[in-house]
Amino acid sequence: MIAKVLAADIASLNTLINSAYRGEFSKKGWTTEAHILEGSRTTEAELLEIIQDKHNTILKYSEHNKIIGCVLLKAKENELYLGMLTVSPELQNSGIGKKLLQQAEVFAAELGLPKIVMTVISVREELISWYKRNGYVDTGVREPFPVSDVFNPTTQEPLEFMVLEKIIS
């Protein structure tokens, strides 16, 4: 079931997102960033701040009252930003991510937004290929990777964001 995240979901959501992106458990899935970054992907405070912003929506995918997937959707002037697409590592490749992408398209259409944009770390080739198979294209735009106290690069490879987009209307 897909529904909007509530404040009561923040602790579970934080655990899910961090377990899918960082640390040893994330290596059970194919979307881990553990080989390039260490530290937290997000915090409960950041997630609470995100959902308190009226331009943001986080959708959760739940089964048996457990959150096993989520996606951040941020309404901007002429586009919907998609971020933090997350599926529990042991459930990746089961179609949950694709369902969340499809729901993002429905959400964008409901808001009258003609495209969805996202940023992906450019060295994440397998993930970029997956997004391309799902209709996203490389815009050619690159953005600097942020410096943070929360996480640290573990690779010497320079990190930057690749901007992908999908036209939906």
SVG drawing of the C-alpha trace seen along z (x, -y; Angstrom):
<svg xmlns="http://www.w3.org/2000/svg" viewBox="-5 -28 46 38">
<polyline fill="none" stroke="black" stroke-width="0.4" points="0.0,0.0 1.2,-3.5 0.3,-6.4 1.7,-9.7 4.3,-9.7 3.1,-11.1 5.2,-12.4 4.6,-9.1 6.5,-7.3 9.7,-9.3 11.7,-6.8 10.8,-3.9 11.5,-5.9 14.9,-7.0 15.9,-3.4 14.8,-2.3 16.6,-5.0 19.9,-4.7 19.8,-0.9 19.3,-1.0 22.0,-3.5 24.8,-3.0 26.4,-0.4 26.8,3.4 23.0,4.2 22.7,1.9 25.1,4.3 22.2,6.8 20.7,4.6 22.1,3.3 21.4,-0.4 23.9,-0.8 26.2,-3.8 28.3,-2.1 31.2,-1.7 31.4,-5.5 30.0,-7.1 30.0,-6.4 27.8,-8.0 24.1,-8.6 22.1,-9.3 19.5,-11.3 18.4,-12.0 15.0,-12.1 15.3,-15.8 15.9,-16.3 13.0,-14.0 10.6,-15.9 11.7,-19.2 11.1,-17.7 7.5,-16.6 6.7,-19.9 7.4,-21.8 4.1,-22.1 6.0,-21.6 7.2,-18.2 5.5,-14.8 7.1,-11.6 5.2,-8.5 5.7,-5.2 5.2,-1.7 4.0,0.6 3.3,4.3 2.0,5.8 2.2,2.4 6.0,2.1 7.4,-0.6 9.6,1.1 9.9,-1.7 9.6,-5.4 10.1,-8.3 10.5,-12.1 8.5,-14.3 9.1,-18.1 6.8,-20.3 8.7,-23.1 7.5,-25.7 7.4,-23.6 8.6,-20.2 8.5,-17.6 11.8,-16.7 12.1,-13.1 14.6,-12.0 15.4,-9.4 13.8,-6.6 14.3,-3.7 13.5,-0.1 14.5,2.2 17.7,4.0 16.4,7.5 13.3,6.6 15.0,4.8 14.3,6.1 10.7,6.9 9.0,4.1 8.5,1.7 10.8,-0.9 9.0,-0.9 5.6,-1.2 6.9,-4.3 8.2,-5.8 4.8,-5.3 3.1,-6.9 5.4,-9.8 4.2,-10.3 0.6,-10.2 1.4,-12.7 3.1,-15.0 0.1,-14.8 -2.3,-15.6 -0.3,-18.7 -0.1,-19.6 3.7,-19.4 5.0,-18.3 8.2,-16.6 10.0,-14.8 13.7,-15.6 16.2,-13.9 19.9,-13.9 21.9,-10.8 25.6,-10.5 27.3,-10.1 29.4,-7.1 26.2,-5.0 26.1,-3.6 23.8,-0.6 21.3,-2.9 21.4,-5.4 20.8,-2.6 17.8,-1.5 16.3,-5.0 17.0,-5.2 15.2,-1.9 12.3,-3.6 12.2,-6.5 14.5,-9.0 17.2,-10.8 20.4,-12.5 20.0,-16.3 23.7,-16.9 23.6,-19.0 25.9,-18.3 25.8,-19.7 28.5,-19.6 28.2,-16.9 27.6,-18.7 30.0,-18.7 28.4,-17.4 29.1,-16.7 26.7,-13.7 28.5,-11.6 32.0,-11.4 33.2,-10.1 35.2,-6.9 36.4,-7.0 39.0,-9.2 36.8,-9.4 35.3,-12.9 31.6,-12.9 29.0,-15.0 25.3,-14.8 23.9,-13.9 20.5,-15.5 18.0,-13.1 14.5,-14.0 11.3,-12.4 8.7,-14.3 5.3,-13.0 2.9,-15.2"/>
</svg>
